[in-house]
Amino acid sequence: MKVYSANDIRNIAVMGHSGCGKTTLMEAALHVTKITNRMGRTDDGNTVSDYDAEEIRRKVSVSSSLIPIEWKSGKLNFIDTPGFFDFVGAAKEALSVSDAALILVSAKSGVEVGTELSWENAEGKPRVFFVNGMDDPNADFYKVVSDMRDKFGHSVAPLQLPFAEGGKIVGYVDCFTGKAYKWNGADITPCDTVPSDMLEIYDKNHNALLEAVAETCETLMEKYFEEGKLSPEEMETGLKNAIKSGSFTPVLCGTATGKDAIGVASLLDMLSTLLPSAAEVTPEITVTKAGAATAIPCSENGPVCAFVFKTISDPFVGRLSLFRLYSGTIKKDTAIFNSNKEAPEKIGQLVFLRGKNQVDATEIRAGDIGAIAKLNDTDTQDTLATKHAPFIMPGIAFPESLLTRAISSKGKGDEDKMSSAITKLLAEDRTLKFEIHSETKQALISGIGDSQLDVLVNRLKTRYKIEVELSPPLIPYRETIKGKSDVKGKFVKQSGGGGQYGIVDMRFEPSGNIKEAFQFEEIVVGGNVPKQYFPAVEKGLQESVKAGPVAAYPVVGVKAILYDGKYHAVDSSELAFKMAAKTAFKDGFLQAKPTILEPIMKVTVTIPDNYTGDVMGDMNKRRGRVQGQEAVGKKAAIIAEVPLAEMQKYPIDLRSMTQGRGSFTMSFERYDECPSDVQQKVIAARKQELEAMKEKD
């Protein structure tokens, strides 16, 4: 593959609703540019983008894929992203290194949830719409455009106006030049005249385009108002500026399916001509240690600065780090430095990627995207630079992973293998989180949705031959008391041999502080319990609060007062008083109105206004308490307090309620007492858990 300079490179994230044809468009682009001899099909599992076993099995993209296209004198680095909600992390990765977003919309289905989310996620970048599937009998370009303008504003306007002959779309009128073209397979043929029935539509849209261009510059605005027109050069410059600033979002059209791939060549032309090049992008980069933000020009002669946006971990091929080079030139012998880890790295193999295919690269220049094999310390979001200029790029703002499941291996002794394999898979998908819960000791895996976790399970099986199962995680309940009790604890053994003797009189009551397990106080007078046994009594309490008498959950908020007791000059020991305290604790706790506490979470749900009623009603069903509502841009944020036990499937349920338009955050707030009916269910379930654990042991 030829080496390109930044002025000739466009980096574009390809986005849209699942099934709108993103991967098929990439196949069409590869075919039109003669990189491939035939177009692959997702149904056949032979596309360049979707090469992973899970993508072939599911017939949808589950990760992003780099598809570089050499077109005329330049290079288009497309990053094909998944449209399904669970894999939004891949879209975030692609956008972090892209200078523009190409959003596909179905000519038949129009604006869908994935279209809206793509528009939102690409906020701040130039955006281009491509209405795909114009050969469908039910395609309605003008209705789709109207819906887009209603949803996204009047900055959205067509740059191409399709026209039909004999009820079939055959070409388009260019709103920019006023010329008509016919699609001749993958080629474009100019027409002698514009179809008469398109003149009125063209005039209307051309004038809208003129206004959008004029508004980018005061000079152009004055000329437009005075003369009512602009020169072709002024139009092109203004149009580029309008797209770059986001004040104009062009709509193009065509069909990626079929052997002709109509409109794809003109799409490549438009993207190459109108989108900003990599040279026009100047990111804000934070310098290591000093912490100051500084701009760095996109120069191949500047210091090396590369951002690793994606990692591919394959048990056979090894580890590949995909990066966007913002400054400098990287060659095989370039000395690079991981600024985040403060560690030197050695370039093993420098390649360009096209799907899974690797093309050896002698060098990669600023503005381009490439990959390095087998870096030792580098992860996704790390910056590769030099030790003398250790730049650090801003990280990727991934969404929170709030669907959590306990994960366990089916095979005995596979726990370590499972953890090692999961660590490798986490390197590929940074929205997956893995931890061993400090209290329940369960291995927990968290993700965006159930399909994402299902992909993880299948990859563990196919790649690493490890079978696992997922289950709801244990809720970290607590036990406490609401009343008072006065009990005697005994541990007496005096029949034959050495004896044991310890008796304690204790009172138990709420401490008023559930942030600590217990408070211990001794008020013994007269020496009935010698002072040297006080620590033994406290140790007995420490062991007792680890698993309460009601359901073996940790105990909190208890005050234990040792006020009397008895000892034996010969048979008393620390063990005896420790065991006596444990007996006293169990009896005293059960007599002091024991209760179960559950974790309460603060939940903020962000949704379009029309879903507020449904979401509030659902919160009530989950025993939640709505605290308030506030506006967040064009959406509403509902703030509520909800028991953690009721949030186990909320990511899935919220998506169903809002058709994927809702999101939420969740954080621990406090512990509250469970309702009595819930407590009975918790105790019964806990009993079954403990019995199952005994059988397993």
ABEGO torsion letter per residue (X at the ends): XBBBBAAABBBBBBBEBBGAGAAAAAAAAAAAAGABABBBBAAAGABAABABAAAAAAGBBABBBBBBBBBEABBBBBBBBBABAAAAAAAAAAAAABABBBBBBBAAAEBBAAAAAAAAAABGBBBBBBBBGAABAABBAAAAAAAAAAAAEAABBBABBBBBBGGBBABBBBAAAGBBBBBBEABBBBBABBBAAAAAAAAAAAAAAAAAAAAABAAAAAAAAAAGBBBAAAAAAAAAAAAAAGABBBBBBEBABEAAGBGAAAAAAAAAAABBBAAABBBBBBBBGAGBBBBBBBBAABBBBBBBABBBBBAAAEBBBBBBBABEBBBAABBBBBAAAGBBBBBABBBBBBEABBBBBABBBBGBBBBBBGBAABBBGBBBBBAABBBBBBBBBBBBBABBBBBBBABBGAAAAAAAAAAAAAAABAABBBBBBAAAGBBBBBBABAAAAAAAAAAAAAAAGBBBBBBBBBBBBBBBBABBBBBBBBBBBABEEBBBBBBBBBBBBBAGBAABABBBBBABBGGABBAAAAAAAAAAAAAAAABBAAAGBBBBGBBBBBABEBBBAAABBAAAAAAAAAAAAAAAAAAAGBBBBBBBBBBBBBBBAAAAAAAAAAAAAAGBBBAEBBBBEABBBBBBBBBAAAAAAAAAAAAAAAGGABBBBBBBABBBBBBAAAAAAAAAAAAAAAAAAAAAX
